Amino acid sequence: MTNFMKKKRLSIYIGLASMLFLTACGNDEAKESAKSPTAWDTIQEEGKLTVATSGTLLTTSYHDEETDELTGFEVEVVREAAKRLNLEIEFKELGFDEMLTSVSTGQVDLAANDIEITEERKDKFNFSTPFKHSYGIAVVRKDDLSGIKTLEDLKGKKAAGASTSVYMQMAREYGAEEVTYDNASNEVYLRDVSIGRTDVILNDFYLSSLGVAAFPELNITIHPDIKYSPSEVGFVMNKENKELEENINGVIEEMLEDGTIAELSAKFFNGADVSKPADIE
């Protein structure tokens, strides 16, 4: 074979190899461009964060009596987080069980409603960096403590709350009869204990303390001897939306560091700083 033919054949091989390389690159680029947008891509494109909250939970998510504006500790925390991410917010007011379902199905981007971080929930959802710390207490009747001395005395008592909350789960474990509501206000829960329709509400210390203080005319009090389960609260997100979790965590950590969350805590929790772990000893 002549040198010319050898060179010609070599140039053909090189040309074919180049074509195959370019075709492979083109296919990779086509595949990349054909990828579906992520949930975070959609949020950024729309410029909006959809947030589930109850609108009935003092002092986390409720409507101001004078203006009827939705406000509360977590409402304002998530508003500030969205602001730092250059996003608007659309709130959807839902019952506790419904908001978790809405996060799972992607109908909302996150839920903000004093939702405690548990190992069981972490299997199903992503949680933000915790920004509220508390512990559990019992709201009972003032005149007789609803006949309850310890958690063991919950057996046979009527416990009010959301069916899937960690507090109702505890009440069931101690043998209480559960009484559930469809996104009812604090007053409904507390009044039912006062009049004897129910006996006890197991719930967060800070929320319950402010709720009891808001209705001094009712026959209710925080049980003096029952404290349990130190807890952490964060925003709840779909397990698939890692980018949202990363971005939310970034601004939450900024807000913890610069004191924004401590300031909001003092405003809504009567001067207390819920951003620090609670001491129940």
C-alpha positions as CSV (number, residue, x, y, z in Angstrom):
1,M,0.0,0.0,0.0
2,T,1.4,3.4,-0.9
3,N,2.1,6.1,1.7
4,F,-0.6,8.2,0.1
5,M,-3.2,5.5,0.6
6,K,-2.1,4.9,4.1
7,K,-2.4,8.6,4.9
8,K,-5.8,8.7,3.2
9,R,-7.1,5.8,5.2
10,L,-5.7,7.3,8.4
11,S,-7.5,10.6,7.7
12,I,-10.7,8.7,7.1
13,Y,-10.3,6.9,10.5
14,I,-9.6,10.2,12.2
15,G,-12.7,11.8,10.5
16,L,-14.9,8.9,11.6
17,A,-13.6,9.1,15.2
18,S,-14.3,12.8,15.2
19,M,-17.8,12.3,14.0
20,L,-18.5,9.7,16.6
21,F,-17.1,12.0,19.3
22,L,-19.2,14.9,18.2
23,T,-22.3,12.7,17.9
24,A,-21.8,11.5,21.4
25,C,-21.4,15.0,22.7
26,G,-24.5,16.0,20.9
27,N,-26.4,13.2,22.4
28,D,-25.2,14.1,25.9
29,E,-26.2,17.7,25.3
30,A,-29.6,16.6,24.0
31,K,-30.1,14.3,27.0
32,E,-29.1,17.2,29.4
33,S,-31.5,19.6,27.7
34,A,-34.3,17.1,27.8
35,K,-34.1,16.6,31.5
36,S,-37.3,17.7,33.3
37,P,-37.0,20.8,35.5
38,T,-36.6,20.1,39.2
39,A,-39.1,21.3,41.8
40,W,-36.7,24.0,42.8
41,D,-36.4,25.1,39.1
42,T,-40.2,25.5,39.0
43,I,-40.2,27.5,42.2
44,Q,-37.6,29.8,40.9
45,E,-39.3,30.2,37.5
46,E,-42.7,31.0,39.2
47,G,-40.9,33.2,41.8
48,K,-43.3,31.7,44.4
49,L,-43.2,29.4,47.4
50,T,-46.4,27.6,48.3
51,V,-46.7,27.1,52.1
52,A,-49.2,25.0,54.0
53,T,-50.2,26.3,57.5
54,S,-53.3,26.2,59.7
55,G,-54.1,29.8,60.4
56,T,-55.7,28.7,63.7
57,L,-52.7,27.9,65.9
58,L,-51.7,30.6,68.4
59,T,-49.0,31.7,68.3
60,T,-47.4,29.9,65.3
61,S,-50.0,30.6,62.6
62,Y,-53.2,32.6,63.2
63,H,-55.2,35.7,62.0
64,D,-54.7,39.0,63.8
65,E,-57.9,40.0,65.5
66,E,-57.8,43.6,64.3
67,T,-56.5,43.2,60.7
68,D,-57.4,39.5,60.0
69,E,-53.9,39.2,58.5
70,L,-52.3,35.8,58.7
71,T,-49.3,36.1,61.1
72,G,-47.5,34.1,63.8
73,F,-44.0,32.9,64.6
74,E,-43.6,30.4,61.8
75,V,-45.6,32.5,59.3
76,E,-43.1,35.3,59.8
77,V,-40.1,33.0,59.8
78,V,-41.1,31.6,56.5
79,R,-41.9,35.0,55.1
80,E,-38.4,36.2,56.0
81,A,-36.9,33.0,54.5
82,A,-38.8,33.5,51.2
83,K,-37.7,37.2,51.1
84,R,-34.1,36.2,51.4
85,L,-34.6,33.7,48.5
86,N,-36.3,36.5,46.4
87,L,-39.6,34.5,46.4
88,E,-43.2,35.5,47.0
89,I,-45.4,33.3,49.2
90,E,-48.8,31.8,48.7
91,F,-50.2,30.4,51.9
92,K,-52.7,27.5,51.9
93,E,-54.6,27.1,55.2
94,L,-55.1,23.4,55.9
95,G,-55.7,21.0,58.7
96,F,-52.6,19.3,60.2
97,D,-53.2,15.9,58.5
98,E,-54.1,17.5,55.2
99,M,-50.9,19.7,55.1
100,L,-48.6,16.7,55.5
101,T,-50.5,15.0,52.6
102,S,-50.1,18.1,50.5
103,V,-46.4,18.1,51.1
104,S,-46.1,14.4,50.1
105,T,-48.1,14.9,46.9
106,G,-46.3,18.1,45.9
107,Q,-49.4,20.3,46.1
108,V,-47.4,22.6,48.4
109,D,-43.7,23.2,48.7
110,L,-43.4,23.1,52.5
111,A,-45.5,23.1,55.6
112,A,-45.0,25.6,58.5
113,N,-47.1,24.8,61.6
114,D,-45.1,23.8,64.7
115,I,-44.4,20.3,63.2
116,E,-42.0,18.4,65.5
117,I,-39.1,16.6,63.9
118,T,-39.2,12.8,64.6
119,E,-37.3,9.9,63.2
120,E,-40.6,8.4,61.8
121,R,-41.4,11.7,60.0
122,K,-37.8,12.0,58.7
123,D,-38.3,8.7,56.9
124,K,-41.1,10.4,54.9
125,F,-40.1,14.0,54.7
126,N,-37.2,16.4,54.7
127,F,-37.0,18.8,57.5
128,S,-35.2,22.2,57.7
129,T,-32.6,23.0,60.2
130,P,-34.6,23.2,63.5
131,F,-35.4,26.8,64.7
132,K,-37.7,26.1,67.6
133,H,-37.1,24.0,70.7
134,S,-39.6,23.1,73.3
135,Y,-41.1,20.3,75.3
136,G,-44.5,18.7,76.0
137,I,-47.0,19.6,78.7
138,A,-50.6,18.8,79.5
139,V,-53.5,21.3,79.6
140,V,-56.1,20.2,82.2
141,R,-59.0,21.7,84.2
142,K,-57.8,24.1,86.8
143,D,-60.2,23.0,89.6
144,D,-59.2,19.3,89.7
145,L,-56.4,18.9,87.1
146,S,-58.8,16.6,85.3
147,G,-58.1,13.8,87.7
148,I,-54.6,13.5,86.3
149,K,-51.4,13.3,88.4
150,T,-49.0,11.6,85.9
151,L,-49.1,10.5,82.3
152,E,-50.2,7.1,83.4
153,D,-53.5,8.6,84.5
154,L,-54.3,9.4,80.9
155,K,-55.9,5.9,80.5
156,G,-59.6,6.4,79.8
157,K,-59.4,10.2,79.6
158,K,-60.5,12.1,76.5
159,A,-57.5,13.7,74.9
160,A,-58.0,16.4,72.2
161,G,-55.8,17.0,69.3
162,A,-54.8,16.2,65.7
163,S,-54.8,12.5,65.0
164,T,-51.3,12.3,63.5
165,S,-49.5,14.6,65.9
166,V,-46.8,13.2,68.2
167,Y,-48.9,14.4,71.2
168,M,-51.9,12.4,70.2
169,Q,-49.7,9.4,69.5
170,M,-48.4,9.7,73.1
171,A,-52.0,10.0,74.4
172,R,-53.0,6.8,72.6
173,E,-49.9,5.0,74.0
174,Y,-51.1,5.9,77.5
175,G,-54.6,4.6,76.8
176,A,-56.4,7.9,76.3
177,E,-59.5,8.2,74.1
178,E,-58.7,10.5,71.2
179,V,-61.0,13.4,70.2
180,T,-60.0,15.0,66.9
181,Y,-61.0,18.3,65.2
182,D,-60.9,19.6,61.6
183,N,-58.5,22.6,61.9
184,A,-60.3,24.0,64.9
185,S,-59.1,27.1,66.7
186,N,-57.3,27.1,70.0
187,E,-60.4,28.4,71.8
188,V,-62.4,25.4,70.7
189,Y,-59.8,22.9,72.0
190,L,-59.4,24.8,75.3
191,R,-63.1,25.4,75.9
192,D,-63.9,21.8,75.5
193,V,-61.4,20.9,78.3
194,S,-62.9,23.6,80.5
195,I,-66.5,22.4,80.1
196,G,-65.6,18.7,80.4
197,R,-66.2,17.6,76.8
198,T,-62.6,16.5,76.8
199,D,-60.1,16.1,79.7
200,V,-56.7,17.0,78.5
201,I,-54.6,18.5,75.6
202,L,-51.0,17.2,75.3
203,N,-49.1,19.9,73.4
204,D,-46.1,22.2,73.2
205,F,-45.2,24.2,76.3
206,Y,-44.9,27.6,74.6
207,L,-48.0,27.4,72.5
208,S,-50.1,26.0,75.3
209,S,-48.9,28.6,77.8
210,L,-49.9,31.5,75.6
211,G,-53.2,29.8,74.6
212,V,-54.2,29.3,78.3
213,A,-53.2,32.9,79.1
214,A,-55.4,34.2,76.2
215,F,-58.5,32.7,77.9
216,P,-58.3,33.5,81.6
217,E,-62.1,33.0,82.0
218,L,-61.8,29.3,81.2
219,N,-61.3,26.6,83.9
220,I,-57.9,25.5,82.4
221,T,-54.3,25.4,83.5
222,I,-50.9,23.9,82.5
223,H,-50.4,20.8,84.7
224,P,-47.7,21.7,87.2
225,D,-46.0,18.3,87.4
226,I,-46.1,17.0,83.8
227,K,-43.1,17.8,81.5
228,Y,-41.8,15.4,78.9
229,S,-40.1,15.0,75.5
230,P,-37.8,17.8,74.6
231,S,-38.6,18.6,70.9
232,E,-37.3,20.4,67.8
233,V,-39.4,22.0,65.1
234,G,-38.6,22.8,61.5
235,F,-40.3,23.3,58.1
236,V,-41.4,20.1,56.4
237,M,-40.6,19.5,52.7
238,N,-41.0,16.7,50.2
239,K,-38.3,14.0,50.3
240,E,-37.5,14.6,46.6
241,N,-36.9,18.3,46.9
242,K,-33.3,18.4,48.1
243,E,-32.5,21.7,46.4
244,L,-35.4,23.4,48.3
245,E,-34.1,21.9,51.6
246,E,-30.6,23.2,50.9
247,N,-31.7,26.7,50.1
248,I,-34.2,26.9,53.0
249,N,-31.5,25.6,55.4
250,G,-29.0,28.3,54.1
251,V,-31.3,31.1,55.0
252,I,-32.6,29.6,58.3
253,E,-29.0,29.2,59.5
254,E,-28.4,32.9,58.5
255,M,-31.4,33.9,60.5
256,L,-30.3,31.9,63.5
257,E,-26.8,33.4,63.4
258,D,-27.9,37.1,62.8
259,G,-30.6,36.9,65.6
260,T,-33.6,37.3,63.3
261,I,-35.3,34.2,64.7
262,A,-34.6,35.1,68.3
263,E,-36.2,38.5,67.6
264,L,-39.3,36.9,66.1
265,S,-39.4,34.5,69.1
266,A,-39.4,37.3,71.6
267,K,-42.2,39.0,69.7
268,F,-44.5,36.0,69.6
269,F,-43.5,34.1,72.7
270,N,-43.6,36.8,75.3
271,G,-39.9,37.5,75.4
272,A,-38.8,33.8,75.3
273,D,-36.0,32.6,72.9
274,V,-37.3,29.3,71.5
275,S,-34.3,29.1,69.1
276,K,-32.3,27.7,72.0
277,P,-32.8,24.1,73.4
278,A,-35.3,23.9,76.3
279,D,-34.2,22.9,79.8
280,I,-36.9,20.9,81.5
281,E,-35.0,19.8,84.6
